[in-house]
């Protein structure tokens, strides 16, 4: 997941020039590298601030690909290139740079909002609320996670369906819609690898980066409604396929009242380490 004193502070940036934002990642990563969900969140914030400085648009969707690890002990820059800036929709490409190399790239769609022509949405799963869920050891300060049924994706010996439902809330988010969206994007990237591992005995997140190689290759999220991370939200995660060294996962985000507010999907790597290679001594940088 991520280890951060304050996730929202990891989304603060220094404006370098009109198209470049600089983020300080110290203390907000795992294994010495920045979590992919945080990189996507930073690309969302940078794109919105660059393309729509007036703050009239929110993020409609964000799609990130992660090619190289970003180290937590070095600043990273996000450059933003505008593809289209319209009244209703704006589109931009955001690229994360570190050490002079591109590390991740995202496509960000911003939306001005419009009235309904048609409307429908999925129903929330019929599960107990967060009060009946089991607290999860969350390393991010100010964020609470509770798993439905006490599912533990760290336990390599515990098996079950490729489904994980978790309640999440983040206390004290800033009064900024895009930052709130970014905080939710970070959370949605956290459980799909563990969800894909769940049906398989001997495989769990506790052995990741030691016995097996795992990492997020790409993550996408679409926002359907405004989000309030300080309220409990249900993340319904499922993995319909895993194989050939990869896993695909998808999910939906519901409010406590059952409203669908976002959908997400992820491509991940779950594989043996390449022949002749070992993670020993390289756990901080192995994808």
Secondary structure by P-SEA (a helix, b strand, c coil): cbbbcccccccccccccccbbbbbbccccccccccaaaaaaaaaaaaaaaccccccccccbbbbbbcbbbbccbbbbbbbbbccccccbbbbbbbbbccccccbbbbbbbbcccccccbbbbbcccccccccbbbcccccccbbbbbcccccccccccccccbbbbbbbbccccccaaaaaaaaaaaaaccaaaaaaccccccccccccccbbbbbcbbbbbbccccccccbbbbbccccccccccccccbbbbcccccccccccbbbbbccccccccccccccccc
